Amino acid sequence: MLNNIGLPGLLLIAVVVLVLFGRGKISGLMGEVGKGITAFKKGVSDGAKELEDDNAESAKDVTPESETEKDKV
């Protein structure tokens, strides 16, 4: 049903929404959407950074000990 909307249909929907809600309400809504997207991106980057920090902490030096170091211990 919605497969053939096209550009004219989208423009008509945009005009109807603009008439129904007004420019001020749509502007405020878009501002809130922008803030939400910014918060989402920040959360994703913070989560990725936290995972990288956890991986860095769990990484260990796995080089084998030399014979002289074994004798010292």
URNOR-V482062 format. One record per residue. SS is DSSP state (h for helix, s for strand, l for the rest). PHI is phi in whole degrees, -180 to 180 (none if undefined). Layout:
BEGIN
SS_PHI ; SS_PHI
END
This chain:
BEGIN
l_none ; h_-94 ; h_-75 ; h_-114 ; l_-71 ; h_73 ; h_-67 ; h_-61 ; h_-65 ; h_-65 ; h_-64 ; h_-63 ; h_-63 ; h_-63 ; h_-67 ; h_-63 ; h_-63 ; h_-62 ; h_-67 ; h_-70 ; h_-101 ; l_86 ; h_-67 ; h_-65 ; h_-68 ; h_-67 ; h_-61 ; h_-64 ; h_-65 ; h_-66 ; h_-63 ; h_-67 ; h_-63 ; h_-62 ; h_-64 ; h_-65 ; h_-65 ; h_-63 ; h_-65 ; h_-64 ; h_-62 ; h_-65 ; h_-63 ; h_-65 ; h_-68 ; h_-65 ; h_-65 ; h_-65 ; h_-65 ; h_-64 ; h_-64 ; h_-64 ; h_-65 ; h_-64 ; h_-66 ; h_-67 ; h_-69 ; h_-81 ; l_-71 ; l_-122 ; l_-79 ; l_-110 ; l_-71 ; l_-71 ; l_-77 ; l_-81 ; h_-62 ; h_-70 ; h_-71 ; h_-66 ; h_-68 ; h_-71 ; l_-83
END
